Amino acid sequence: MHNSIPDYTLNNGVTIPEIGFGTWQTPDGATAVLAVKSALENGYRHIDTAAIYGNEKSIGQAIVDSGIDRKELFITSKLWNSERGYESTLKAFEKTLSDLQTDYLDLYLIHWPANAKQFSDWRQKNADTWRAFEKLYQDGKIKAIGLSNFMVHHLEALLETATVKPVINQIEYHPGYLQAEVVAFCKANDILIEAWSPLGTGKMLNDPTLLEIASNYNVSVAQLCIRWCLQNGTLPLPKSVTPERIKQNLNVYHFEISESDMKRIDALPYIGGSGLLPDEVEF
């Protein structure tokens, strides 16, 4: 049975399935092939990867093996930090296409903003990279272009020179880590928030409050977190390599979290995340 997942409509009119399958930390080779095949068999049509994950070839293989029409799929990848800049972005994009065995991407993201800690000319670096994204978009090689891990000041700087507005900002987002400032900025600018690590770290899945609320709905904490993302208007990208969990993570349409429970989840303190801060990272 294939779940039909509802869509969000991006600010350029492109539609995107409102739950995606994340592949961060999914090792290349058989593990990645089987995880993506399992996701596709269970009804996912939106696959999120990145050059730095080192698994694009396996994901490409799984997609080809699935026999699913490319037009039915929504494939996202991301440009790694070492490839920033106009020419190097164009080159990196071609390698991603070739590894994924496709002739276009549905969405391409700048993986991390160049930050002031590493670069005095961080604004220029991000602008040059974005210019290459705009070219690929105008050439029809990408259906939509966006960002990842951009905070408000990175966004404001980019929007000063951008001729195409980003459609998405993919940030770490989960109970206990709401990043309210950047979320509000993106909503005001019609930029959809995608939630990476929507299940936080393992610690979150054992949080007593989340366990208690989840048990009231007879769902797992993972299902609760995914549903919470959707009810907050964000697009969750849960990842798993276990077929049973992959299936379960899509099964979030039979319940609705009450307003009072949403407030309880929203109010949770920080209960574990990656600790990666866009202004502090040195990679």
BALOBA-1460 file (C-alpha; in Angstrom, 3 decimals):
// residues 283
<rec num="1" residu="m" x="0.000" y="0.000" z="0.000"/>
<rec num="2" residu="h" x="1.495" y="3.367" z="-1.007"/>
<rec num="3" residu="n" x="0.782" y="6.313" z="1.223"/>
<rec num="4" residu="s" x="-0.091" y="9.383" z="-0.749"/>
<rec num="5" residu="i" x="1.747" y="12.150" z="1.043"/>
<rec num="6" residu="p" x="0.286" y="15.671" z="0.801"/>
<rec num="7" residu="d" x="2.420" y="18.449" z="-0.709"/>
<rec num="8" residu="y" x="3.615" y="21.888" z="0.280"/>
<rec num="9" residu="t" x="3.717" y="24.465" z="-2.528"/>
<rec num="10" residu="l" x="6.986" y="26.405" z="-2.680"/>
<rec num="11" residu="n" x="7.175" y="30.133" z="-3.441"/>
<rec num="12" residu="n" x="7.972" y="29.389" z="-7.120"/>
<rec num="13" residu="g" x="4.899" y="27.149" z="-7.544"/>
<rec num="14" residu="v" x="6.762" y="23.812" z="-7.372"/>
<rec num="15" residu="t" x="5.154" y="21.203" z="-5.100"/>
<rec num="16" residu="i" x="7.155" y="19.123" z="-2.616"/>
<rec num="17" residu="p" x="5.959" y="16.098" z="-0.577"/>
<rec num="18" residu="e" x="5.545" y="17.301" z="2.999"/>
<rec num="19" residu="i" x="7.638" y="14.484" z="4.491"/>
<rec num="20" residu="g" x="11.037" y="13.615" z="3.046"/>
<rec num="21" residu="f" x="13.368" y="10.693" z="3.614"/>
<rec num="22" residu="g" x="16.655" y="11.816" z="5.182"/>
<rec num="23" residu="t" x="19.932" y="10.026" z="4.419"/>
<rec num="24" residu="w" x="22.475" y="11.867" z="6.602"/>
<rec num="25" residu="q" x="24.814" y="9.325" z="8.272"/>
<rec num="26" residu="t" x="23.420" y="6.508" z="6.121"/>
<rec num="27" residu="p" x="26.570" y="4.678" z="4.974"/>
<rec num="28" residu="d" x="27.246" y="4.262" z="1.260"/>
<rec num="29" residu="g" x="26.783" y="0.840" z="-0.290"/>
<rec num="30" residu="a" x="24.189" y="-1.804" z="0.576"/>
<rec num="31" residu="t" x="22.874" y="0.056" z="3.658"/>
<rec num="32" residu="a" x="21.957" y="3.169" z="1.678"/>
<rec num="33" residu="v" x="20.567" y="1.198" z="-1.294"/>
<rec num="34" residu="l" x="18.321" y="-0.894" z="0.972"/>
<rec num="35" residu="a" x="17.181" y="2.081" z="3.087"/>
<rec num="36" residu="v" x="16.145" y="4.112" z="0.019"/>
<rec num="37" residu="k" x="14.487" y="1.085" z="-1.625"/>
<rec num="38" residu="s" x="12.549" y="0.462" z="1.575"/>
<rec num="39" residu="a" x="11.514" y="4.141" z="1.734"/>
<rec num="40" residu="l" x="10.308" y="4.095" z="-1.885"/>
<rec num="41" residu="e" x="8.431" y="0.817" z="-1.337"/>
<rec num="42" residu="n" x="6.694" y="2.354" z="1.683"/>
<rec num="43" residu="g" x="5.481" y="5.410" z="-0.199"/>
<rec num="44" residu="y" x="8.167" y="8.072" z="0.244"/>
<rec num="45" residu="r" x="8.666" y="10.056" z="-2.950"/>
<rec num="46" residu="h" x="10.955" y="12.769" z="-1.545"/>
<rec num="47" residu="i" x="14.606" y="11.795" z="-0.944"/>
<rec num="48" residu="d" x="17.076" y="14.190" z="0.679"/>
<rec num="49" residu="t" x="20.835" y="13.695" z="0.280"/>
<rec num="50" residu="a" x="24.036" y="15.750" z="-0.043"/>
<rec num="51" residu="a" x="27.427" y="15.403" z="-1.698"/>
<rec num="52" residu="i" x="29.185" y="15.266" z="1.686"/>
<rec num="53" residu="y" x="27.053" y="12.293" z="2.817"/>
<rec num="54" residu="g" x="29.084" y="10.228" z="0.361"/>
<rec num="55" residu="n" x="26.037" y="8.123" z="-0.563"/>
<rec num="56" residu="e" x="24.716" y="9.773" z="-3.758"/>
<rec num="57" residu="k" x="25.826" y="6.842" z="-5.964"/>
<rec num="58" residu="s" x="23.948" y="4.320" z="-3.812"/>
<rec num="59" residu="i" x="20.865" y="6.533" z="-3.739"/>
<rec num="60" residu="g" x="21.039" y="6.899" z="-7.525"/>
<rec num="61" residu="q" x="21.257" y="3.115" z="-7.803"/>
<rec num="62" residu="a" x="18.259" y="2.566" z="-5.513"/>
<rec num="63" residu="i" x="16.190" y="5.038" z="-7.537"/>
<rec num="64" residu="v" x="17.081" y="3.362" z="-10.851"/>
<rec num="65" residu="d" x="16.401" y="-0.101" z="-9.372"/>
<rec num="66" residu="s" x="13.017" y="1.001" z="-8.027"/>
<rec num="67" residu="g" x="11.686" y="1.482" z="-11.554"/>
<rec num="68" residu="i" x="9.654" y="4.477" z="-10.336"/>
<rec num="69" residu="d" x="9.198" y="7.180" z="-12.958"/>
<rec num="70" residu="r" x="11.656" y="10.014" z="-12.231"/>
<rec num="71" residu="k" x="8.821" y="12.554" z="-12.544"/>
<rec num="72" residu="e" x="7.116" y="10.988" z="-9.524"/>
<rec num="73" residu="l" x="10.167" y="11.579" z="-7.345"/>
<rec num="74" residu="f" x="11.447" y="14.664" z="-5.585"/>
<rec num="75" residu="i" x="15.237" y="14.532" z="-5.203"/>
<rec num="76" residu="t" x="17.260" y="17.037" z="-3.169"/>
<rec num="77" residu="s" x="21.016" y="17.355" z="-2.861"/>
<rec num="78" residu="k" x="23.355" y="19.948" z="-1.370"/>
<rec num="79" residu="l" x="26.556" y="21.714" z="-2.335"/>
<rec num="80" residu="w" x="29.430" y="21.064" z="0.075"/>
<rec num="81" residu="n" x="31.413" y="23.903" z="1.652"/>
<rec num="82" residu="s" x="34.693" y="23.171" z="-0.157"/>
<rec num="83" residu="e" x="32.957" y="23.779" z="-3.514"/>
<rec num="84" residu="r" x="31.597" y="27.261" z="-2.811"/>
<rec num="85" residu="g" x="32.013" y="29.901" z="-5.528"/>
<rec num="86" residu="y" x="30.598" y="30.254" z="-9.042"/>
<rec num="87" residu="e" x="32.650" y="27.855" z="-11.204"/>
<rec num="88" residu="s" x="33.226" y="25.232" z="-8.524"/>
<rec num="89" residu="t" x="29.483" y="25.104" z="-7.780"/>
<rec num="90" residu="l" x="28.689" y="24.374" z="-11.426"/>
<rec num="91" residu="k" x="31.266" y="21.570" z="-11.453"/>
<rec num="92" residu="a" x="30.092" y="20.054" z="-8.154"/>
<rec num="93" residu="f" x="26.508" y="20.087" z="-9.399"/>
<rec num="94" residu="e" x="27.439" y="18.055" z="-12.504"/>
<rec num="95" residu="k" x="29.134" y="15.425" z="-10.327"/>
<rec num="96" residu="t" x="26.045" y="15.176" z="-8.108"/>
<rec num="97" residu="l" x="23.811" y="14.685" z="-11.169"/>
<rec num="98" residu="s" x="26.104" y="12.003" z="-12.519"/>
<rec num="99" residu="d" x="26.308" y="10.173" z="-9.155"/>
<rec num="100" residu="l" x="22.520" y="10.273" z="-8.755"/>
<rec num="101" residu="q" x="22.097" y="9.079" z="-12.382"/>
<rec num="102" residu="t" x="19.610" y="11.818" z="-13.213"/>
<rec num="103" residu="d" x="19.602" y="14.799" z="-15.564"/>
<rec num="104" residu="y" x="17.972" y="17.280" z="-13.182"/>
<rec num="105" residu="l" x="17.406" y="17.896" z="-9.464"/>
<rec num="106" residu="d" x="14.132" y="18.938" z="-7.897"/>
<rec num="107" residu="l" x="15.933" y="20.947" z="-5.234"/>
<rec num="108" residu="y" x="19.541" y="21.990" z="-4.667"/>
<rec num="109" residu="l" x="20.661" y="23.631" z="-1.439"/>
<rec num="110" residu="i" x="23.751" y="25.493" z="-0.240"/>
<rec num="111" residu="h" x="24.626" y="23.106" z="2.602"/>
<rec num="112" residu="w" x="26.104" y="25.682" z="5.034"/>
<rec num="113" residu="p" x="26.572" y="29.437" z="4.749"/>
<rec num="114" residu="a" x="30.126" y="30.739" z="4.595"/>
<rec num="115" residu="n" x="30.467" y="32.350" z="8.027"/>
<rec num="116" residu="a" x="32.353" y="35.341" z="9.415"/>
<rec num="117" residu="k" x="34.428" y="33.124" z="11.729"/>
<rec num="118" residu="q" x="36.136" y="31.574" z="8.690"/>
<rec num="119" residu="f" x="35.843" y="34.233" z="5.984"/>
<rec num="120" residu="s" x="36.014" y="38.015" z="6.036"/>
<rec num="121" residu="d" x="34.320" y="37.942" z="2.591"/>
<rec num="122" residu="w" x="31.569" y="35.499" z="3.655"/>
<rec num="123" residu="r" x="28.838" y="37.654" z="2.071"/>
<rec num="124" residu="q" x="30.565" y="37.589" z="-1.321"/>
<rec num="125" residu="k" x="31.221" y="33.850" z="-1.093"/>
<rec num="126" residu="n" x="27.540" y="33.096" z="-0.470"/>
<rec num="127" residu="a" x="26.456" y="35.539" z="-3.205"/>
<rec num="128" residu="d" x="28.808" y="33.970" z="-5.810"/>
<rec num="129" residu="t" x="27.587" y="30.489" z="-4.950"/>
<rec num="130" residu="w" x="23.963" y="31.618" z="-5.175"/>
<rec num="131" residu="r" x="24.619" y="33.159" z="-8.584"/>
<rec num="132" residu="a" x="25.652" y="29.694" z="-9.845"/>
<rec num="133" residu="f" x="22.469" y="28.247" z="-8.301"/>
<rec num="134" residu="e" x="20.417" y="30.871" z="-10.156"/>
<rec num="135" residu="k" x="22.136" y="29.973" z="-13.437"/>
<rec num="136" residu="l" x="21.414" y="26.234" z="-12.980"/>
<rec num="137" residu="y" x="17.826" y="27.103" z="-12.075"/>
<rec num="138" residu="q" x="17.385" y="29.362" z="-15.116"/>
<rec num="139" residu="d" x="18.908" y="26.649" z="-17.318"/>
<rec num="140" residu="g" x="16.201" y="24.240" z="-16.112"/>
<rec num="141" residu="k" x="18.621" y="21.844" z="-14.410"/>
<rec num="142" residu="i" x="17.024" y="22.402" z="-11.003"/>
<rec num="143" residu="k" x="13.306" y="22.885" z="-10.329"/>
<rec num="144" residu="a" x="13.880" y="24.846" z="-7.122"/>
<rec num="145" residu="i" x="16.848" y="26.311" z="-5.230"/>
<rec num="146" residu="g" x="17.320" y="26.900" z="-1.549"/>
<rec num="147" residu="l" x="19.547" y="27.029" z="1.489"/>
<rec num="148" residu="s" x="20.455" y="25.014" z="4.532"/>
<rec num="149" residu="n" x="21.593" y="26.194" z="7.955"/>
<rec num="150" residu="f" x="21.283" y="29.901" z="7.048"/>
<rec num="151" residu="m" x="20.593" y="32.143" z="10.028"/>
<rec num="152" residu="v" x="18.817" y="35.516" z="9.740"/>
<rec num="153" residu="h" x="21.954" y="37.592" z="9.065"/>
<rec num="154" residu="h" x="23.115" y="35.140" z="6.361"/>
<rec num="155" residu="l" x="19.658" y="35.302" z="4.769"/>
<rec num="156" residu="e" x="19.445" y="39.091" z="4.888"/>
<rec num="157" residu="a" x="22.856" y="39.413" z="3.222"/>
<rec num="158" residu="l" x="21.970" y="36.880" z="0.495"/>
<rec num="159" residu="l" x="18.601" y="38.471" z="-0.269"/>
<rec num="160" residu="e" x="20.348" y="41.802" z="-1.019"/>
<rec num="161" residu="t" x="21.893" y="40.357" z="-4.205"/>
<rec num="162" residu="a" x="19.643" y="37.395" z="-5.038"/>
<rec num="163" residu="t" x="17.530" y="37.646" z="-8.187"/>
<rec num="164" residu="v" x="15.768" y="34.348" z="-7.424"/>
<rec num="165" residu="k" x="14.372" y="33.993" z="-3.916"/>
<rec num="166" residu="p" x="15.292" y="30.791" z="-2.054"/>
<rec num="167" residu="v" x="12.295" y="28.468" z="-1.666"/>
<rec num="168" residu="i" x="13.543" y="26.574" z="1.382"/>
<rec num="169" residu="n" x="15.849" y="26.840" z="4.377"/>
<rec num="170" residu="q" x="16.680" y="23.428" z="5.820"/>
<rec num="171" residu="i" x="17.668" y="23.818" z="9.473"/>
<rec num="172" residu="e" x="17.984" y="21.672" z="12.566"/>
<rec num="173" residu="y" x="14.502" y="21.710" z="14.070"/>
<rec num="174" residu="h" x="12.943" y="19.445" z="16.658"/>
<rec num="175" residu="p" x="11.231" y="19.580" z="20.066"/>
<rec num="176" residu="g" x="13.519" y="21.498" z="22.398"/>
<rec num="177" residu="y" x="15.160" y="23.349" z="19.504"/>
<rec num="178" residu="l" x="12.736" y="25.646" z="17.713"/>
<rec num="179" residu="q" x="15.111" y="28.287" z="16.287"/>
<rec num="180" residu="a" x="12.250" y="30.787" z="16.578"/>
<rec num="181" residu="e" x="14.054" y="33.791" z="15.075"/>
<rec num="182" residu="v" x="15.060" y="32.194" z="11.776"/>
<rec num="183" residu="v" x="11.735" y="30.335" z="11.501"/>
<rec num="184" residu="a" x="9.794" y="33.615" z="11.878"/>
<rec num="185" residu="f" x="12.037" y="35.350" z="9.301"/>
<rec num="186" residu="c" x="11.536" y="32.537" z="6.782"/>
<rec num="187" residu="k" x="7.766" y="32.451" z="7.302"/>
<rec num="188" residu="a" x="7.605" y="36.216" z="6.767"/>
<rec num="189" residu="n" x="9.549" y="35.791" z="3.516"/>
<rec num="190" residu="d" x="7.585" y="32.757" z="2.262"/>
<rec num="191" residu="i" x="10.615" y="30.450" z="2.611"/>
<rec num="192" residu="l" x="9.588" y="26.962" z="3.752"/>
<rec num="193" residu="i" x="11.424" y="25.472" z="6.734"/>
<rec num="194" residu="e" x="12.649" y="21.910" z="6.295"/>
<rec num="195" residu="a" x="13.514" y="20.161" z="9.557"/>
<rec num="196" residu="w" x="16.702" y="18.154" z="9.576"/>
<rec num="197" residu="s" x="17.181" y="15.846" z="12.537"/>
<rec num="198" residu="p" x="13.447" y="16.152" z="13.399"/>
<rec num="199" residu="l" x="13.890" y="13.303" z="15.878"/>
<rec num="200" residu="g" x="16.799" y="15.092" z="17.551"/>
<rec num="201" residu="t" x="19.331" y="12.679" z="18.979"/>
<rec num="202" residu="g" x="18.589" y="9.350" z="20.635"/>
<rec num="203" residu="k" x="18.174" y="11.211" z="23.918"/>
<rec num="204" residu="m" x="15.049" y="12.883" z="22.669"/>
<rec num="205" residu="l" x="13.304" y="9.612" z="21.896"/>
<rec num="206" residu="n" x="13.515" y="8.729" z="25.610"/>
<rec num="207" residu="d" x="12.304" y="12.063" z="26.942"/>
<rec num="208" residu="p" x="9.635" y="11.400" z="29.622"/>
<rec num="209" residu="t" x="7.308" y="14.207" z="28.455"/>
<rec num="210" residu="l" x="7.435" y="13.075" z="24.822"/>
<rec num="211" residu="l" x="6.982" y="9.424" z="25.861"/>
<rec num="212" residu="e" x="3.938" y="10.355" z="27.955"/>
<rec num="213" residu="i" x="2.321" y="12.451" z="25.190"/>
<rec num="214" residu="a" x="3.088" y="9.832" z="22.522"/>
<rec num="215" residu="s" x="1.519" y="7.070" z="24.607"/>
<rec num="216" residu="n" x="-1.715" y="9.100" z="24.860"/>
<rec num="217" residu="y" x="-1.988" y="8.960" z="21.052"/>
<rec num="218" residu="n" x="-0.730" y="5.379" z="20.899"/>
<rec num="219" residu="v" x="2.195" y="6.390" z="18.640"/>
<rec num="220" residu="s" x="5.986" y="6.352" z="18.925"/>
<rec num="221" residu="v" x="7.942" y="9.446" z="19.985"/>
<rec num="222" residu="a" x="9.323" y="9.543" z="16.423"/>
<rec num="223" residu="q" x="5.777" y="9.660" z="14.979"/>
<rec num="224" residu="l" x="4.856" y="12.365" z="17.500"/>
<rec num="225" residu="c" x="7.884" y="14.501" z="16.509"/>
<rec num="226" residu="i" x="7.111" y="14.155" z="12.784"/>
<rec num="227" residu="r" x="3.471" y="15.066" z="13.300"/>
<rec num="228" residu="w" x="4.518" y="18.013" z="15.505"/>
<rec num="229" residu="c" x="6.754" y="19.314" z="12.680"/>
<rec num="230" residu="l" x="3.855" y="19.111" z="10.217"/>
<rec num="231" residu="q" x="1.430" y="20.871" z="12.561"/>
<rec num="232" residu="n" x="4.022" y="23.633" z="12.968"/>
<rec num="233" residu="g" x="4.111" y="24.081" z="9.178"/>
<rec num="234" residu="t" x="7.606" y="22.641" z="8.686"/>
<rec num="235" residu="l" x="8.760" y="19.769" z="6.465"/>
<rec num="236" residu="p" x="10.368" y="16.923" z="8.466"/>
<rec num="237" residu="l" x="13.140" y="14.731" z="7.004"/>
<rec num="238" residu="p" x="13.213" y="11.688" z="9.293"/>
<rec num="239" residu="k" x="15.965" y="9.166" z="8.643"/>
<rec num="240" residu="s" x="16.174" y="5.495" z="9.515"/>
<rec num="241" residu="v" x="17.750" y="2.368" z="8.060"/>
<rec num="242" residu="t" x="15.232" y="0.018" z="9.712"/>
<rec num="243" residu="p" x="12.362" y="-0.940" z="7.344"/>
<rec num="244" residu="e" x="9.812" y="-1.073" z="10.187"/>
<rec num="245" residu="r" x="10.741" y="2.431" z="11.404"/>
<rec num="246" residu="i" x="10.939" y="3.794" z="7.859"/>
<rec num="247" residu="k" x="7.329" y="2.670" z="7.418"/>
<rec num="248" residu="q" x="6.203" y="3.903" z="10.834"/>
<rec num="249" residu="n" x="7.660" y="7.394" z="10.259"/>
<rec num="250" residu="l" x="5.224" y="7.966" z="7.377"/>
<rec num="251" residu="n" x="2.276" y="6.708" z="9.349"/>
<rec num="252" residu="v" x="1.373" y="10.048" z="10.967"/>
<rec num="253" residu="y" x="-1.912" y="10.925" z="9.299"/>
<rec num="254" residu="h" x="-4.295" y="9.043" z="11.606"/>
<rec num="255" residu="f" x="-3.932" y="11.349" z="14.592"/>
<rec num="256" residu="e" x="-3.767" y="15.037" z="15.408"/>
<rec num="257" residu="i" x="-1.891" y="16.525" z="18.347"/>
<rec num="258" residu="s" x="-4.164" y="18.715" z="20.492"/>
<rec num="259" residu="e" x="-3.409" y="22.389" z="20.937"/>
<rec num="260" residu="s" x="-2.488" y="21.906" z="24.592"/>
<rec num="261" residu="d" x="-0.092" y="19.052" z="23.766"/>
<rec num="262" residu="m" x="1.466" y="21.124" z="20.949"/>
<rec num="263" residu="k" x="2.100" y="23.871" z="23.526"/>
<rec num="264" residu="r" x="3.673" y="21.370" z="25.932"/>
<rec num="265" residu="i" x="6.007" y="20.102" z="23.207"/>
<rec num="266" residu="d" x="6.833" y="23.654" z="22.059"/>
<rec num="267" residu="a" x="7.799" y="24.534" z="25.638"/>
<rec num="268" residu="l" x="10.300" y="21.697" z="26.134"/>
<rec num="269" residu="p" x="13.846" y="22.705" z="27.112"/>
<rec num="270" residu="y" x="16.820" y="21.692" z="24.956"/>
<rec num="271" residu="i" x="16.892" y="17.886" z="25.124"/>
<rec num="272" residu="g" x="19.627" y="17.019" z="22.704"/>
<rec num="273" residu="g" x="20.662" y="18.005" z="19.228"/>
<rec num="274" residu="s" x="23.701" y="18.142" z="16.997"/>
<rec num="275" residu="g" x="25.328" y="21.149" z="18.685"/>
<rec num="276" residu="l" x="26.333" y="22.425" z="15.230"/>
<rec num="277" residu="l" x="25.971" y="26.222" z="15.039"/>
<rec num="278" residu="p" x="26.246" y="27.844" z="11.589"/>
<rec num="279" residu="d" x="28.309" y="30.777" z="12.911"/>
<rec num="280" residu="e" x="30.672" y="28.549" z="14.869"/>
<rec num="281" residu="v" x="31.365" y="25.571" z="12.582"/>
<rec num="282" residu="e" x="34.853" y="25.384" z="11.151"/>
<rec num="283" residu="f" x="34.213" y="22.987" z="8.258"/>
